[in-house]
Amino acid sequence: MIFVNPYKDFDGLLFDSLESEAIKHFGVPIKCEADDKSGNELHYSEFILRFDPVRQGLRECTLLPKCSAVIDRYPLAWDSGFLHALMLEDPNMLEAHGFVVSLRFGLALTGFHDGDVDQMAVHAFRHGNWDARIGRMKRFLF
C-alpha cells in the first residue's frame, strides 16, 4: 500500500528528494531512464518516480493501474468513482492536455474521465509543478 500526502511526500519519500534517497527508500528500480530535457525516471512495478532535470529532486510520482494506494484520506479506486470522490472535495478541477488536474490534492489523472483504461494513471506532483500551465487550463466538467 502506497500512501500519498499531497505536495508533501510519496510513501514517506519527500518531494524534492534526490534519486539516491529514492533508491535507498524503495530499493533498486526495475528500469532507469535518463533524459536531460525532462529529467530522470526510476521505474518500479507499481509506480514511476520522475526527477527535475535542473534541481534533480523528486518532482512527480506516477501510480500505475492496480497499484494499491491512499491519497490524502481517499483509497485509490481504478474507476471513475475515484474522480467523483475527489471532485466533491475539489470542485475547481482543471483540464489540460488530456489530464484532469486537482491543485487541491496535487494530482493529475489520465484515463478516469474519458474511459481510456490504457491511459489510466495518477500523477502526484510537488508544489508548483503545474503552475506554468494554469493560464492555459480550462475548468473540468465531468
N, C-alpha and C positions, 0 to 999 in steps of 0.2 A: 504494500500500500504506500503510495506516494502522497505526501502532504504538501500543499502549496499555500503559502501565506502571501497574499497579493503584495507585490512590489518589495517584499522582504526576502523571502527565501524559497528555494525549491528543495523540499525534503531535508531541510536543515543546512543546505548549502546557500550561503548568502549571494544575492545578485552582486555582480562586480568581483566575485571570487576569481582567482586565476585558474587556468587549466590544471596546473599541478595540484591545486587544492581539490578540484573536482575529481581527479583521478584518485587522490588519497581518500576522498569521501565515498565514491561509488565503485572504485576499482578500475581495472583496465577495461577500456571500451572495446566493443566488437570491431569497430571501424573508426578511423580518424580521417577527416578531410581537411586539407589546408587550402585556404583561399585568401589571398592578400586583400581582395576587394570587399568581400562580405564577412570575413572572419573565419576562424577555425571552428570545426564541429567535432564533437565526440558523440558517437552513436552507441547506444545501449539497446537492449532488446525491447524496452518499453518506452524509451524516450530519447531525445536528441538534445544535447547542450550546445548552444551557439555562443561564441565569444566575439567581442568587439574587436575589429581589426586594428584600432588605434589604441584604445585603453587596455585591451587584452583581457578585460573582465567579462564575466558571465552576463550576457545581455538578454538571452531568451532560452526558454526550455520548451520543447515540443513534446507533448504527451501523444503517444501513438495509440491507435484503436486497441481496445480491450485492456489498456493499462488501468489498473485499479488505483483511484486517487480520490482525495478530498481536497477541494479548492475552497479556501476560506472555511466555511462550515457545510458546503454542499458536496455530497458524494457525486462523483462524475458518472453520469449515465451516458452511454454512447447512442443517444437518440435525441429527437427534438425536444423532449421533456426537459432536458438539462438546460437548453437555451431558454425555454419558457420560464424555468425557475430563476435563472439569472436576470431575466427581464423584469421580474417582479421587484427585484432589488435595485436594478439599474434600468430605469425606463428611458435613459438617454443613450442607448447603444448606437453605435455608428457603423457604417458600411463603407469599405474601400477595397478595391482590387480583389473582390471575392472573399474578403474577410469580414466577419462581424466582430466589432471591437467594443469591449467594455473597459472604459477608462476607470470605472469604479473598482473592478476586480483585476485590472492589469492583464486582461486576456484578449486574445484574438482567436476566433473559432472559424474553421472551414468545414464544409460538408454538412453542418447541422441545419442550416437554413434552406438549403436547396436540395436536400436528399441525396447528395452525391457522396455515397459511402466510401468511394475510392479516395476522396479528398478529406475525409474526416480526420481532424487533428485539433488539439487545443494547445495554443501557444501562450505560455505565461511569460511576461516580459518585465524588465526593470522599468523604473520610473523614467519617463522621457523618451522611451523607445519609439513611440508613435507620434510624438509632438510635431515633428516637421510635416506630417501628413494631415493634421487635424483640419486645416482650412480646406482641404480637398475632399473631405469625407462628407457623406450625407447621412441623415438620420435613418436608422434602420427600422423598417416596419415589417413585421412578420405576418 
